Amino acid sequence: MSLFEQVSKDIIAAMKAQDKVRLEALRNIKKYFLEAKTAPGANDELPDAAALKILAKLSKQGRDAAALYREKGRDDLAAQEEGQASVIENYLPKQLSLEEVEAIVKGIIAQTGAASMKDMGKVMGVASKQLAGQAEGKVISEVVKRLLA
C-alpha cells in the first residue's frame, strides 16, 4: 500500500475515532500529496520517495513553527503544531543517530574518493540521496564538513 493510500485510510480511522489533531494533520498531508500528484509532469502518480520528501518537509515546518510559537509565549499553538508534527513523523522512516549518519558518510567518502572540502558537493549529492528521509540535510551537511575538514 502506498503512503497516499495509507494516509487516505488513516483519515477515515481518525474520523471514526474523532481524533481532531490526527485528522487535521492527515488532511493536511493529503492536501500536499494531491497537489504533488496533480502537478505538471506528475502523470497523476506520487511515488513513495516523493511522498517521504513531502512528509519530511511538513514535519520540519511543524517543528519550526512550534519553536516560534514557544518563543512568543503561545504554548497552546506550539502544542498543536507539535501534535501534528508527531502524527506526520509516524509515516517517516526511523531517523538515524549521529553515529549511524557518520558511519554512512565515511563509507560514501571512501567510495567517492573525496579528500578535501572541494569534494563536499560530490559527497553531499550521494549522501542526500542515500539518507533521504532518514536524516535531515543539515545534520548530513555538518557531518560531511567535519569529516572532510
N, C-alpha and C positions, 0 to 999 in steps of 0.2 A: 504494500500500500504506500503510495507516495505521501509526502508531507502535506500536500494540498488536500488530499482525500482524508488524511488523519485529522487535520485541523477542522475540516467540514464536519466530520463525525463527532469530534470533541465539542463543537459548538452545540450540537443537539443535546449531548450529555450535560453540558453546562446549563442549558436552558431548563432541562428536566430537574436538575439539582438546584436551580435558582441561585447559582453562584455568579453574582454580578461582576465581580472583579475578573474572574476567569473568562466569563462570557465577553466582556468588553475587550479584554486582551486578545482573545481568539478572533473576534470580529475585526479588530484592527489588523491582525496578521493576515486574515483572509482578504481584506481590502488591498493590502500591498501585494499579495500573491496574485490577485485578479488583475491589478494594474500591470504587473510584470508579464502575465500571460497574454494580455491584450496589447502589449507594446509592439510597435512596428518591428517586424522581423522575428517575433517570438513564435509564430505559427501556432498560437493557442496552446503552447506547451510550457511547462515550468519544471525543468529538471531539478532534482533534489539539491544539486550543488548550488544552483541559483537561489533556491529557497533557503538554504542554510546561510548564504550571504545576507539575504534579507533579514532573517531571524537574528543574526549576529549584530547587524546594524540597529535593528529595533531594540535589542537588549541594551546595547551601548547607549543609545539615545535615552532610554528609560532610566538607566543608572545615572547618566549625566544630569538629566532633568531632576531626579531625586536629590542629587547633591546640591544643585542650585536652590531647590526649594528649602532644603535644610539650612543653607547659608542665610536665606531670607526669613527664616523662622516659621516656615509653613510646613510643619511636620505632618499635617493631615494630607496635603498634596504629595509630599515626599513618600509617605507610606503607600498611597495609591499607586504612584509610579513604580515603587519597589515591588509591590504586589504584582503588577502587570509584567514587570521585567522578569520576575521569578517564574511566571507562567510561560513566558517566551523561552526562558533558559531550559525548561523541561524538554524542549524539542531540539536543543542543540546537543552535539556530542560532548562528552565529558571534556572539560578544559584540562590541558596538560599542565603539569607542575613546571616550575622554572628549570629544575634539573632535567626533566624529560625534554623540554624545548632545547636546552643547551646541548644535550647528547645528540639530538637530531641535527641541530645546526652544525655541530662538529663534523658529523658524517657528511653533510652537504658541502662543507668547506673542503674536506678531503676529496670528495667526489668531483668538485668543480676545479680543484687546484688553486683556490683563492689564497693569496698570500698577504695582501695589504688592503687598506681601505679603498683602494681603486677598484677592487673586485666586489665591493659591497652590493652593487646593483645586480650583479650576476647571482650572488648568493641569496639576496632578498627575493629575486624572482622565483627561484626554485623553492626556497623556504616558504614563501607565501602560498604557493600552490599546494605544497605538501602538508602544510599545517593549517590550511583553510578551515575555519570553524572550530579548531582545537586550541588556538591561541590567538590573542589579539595582536594586530600588526605592530603596535607599539612595543609589546614585550619582545616579539621576534626581532625588531629593529635594534633594541637595546642589547640583546644577546649577541647579535651579529657584530655590532660595533665593538662590544667588549672583546669578543674573540679575535677580531681582525686587528685590533689596535696593538 
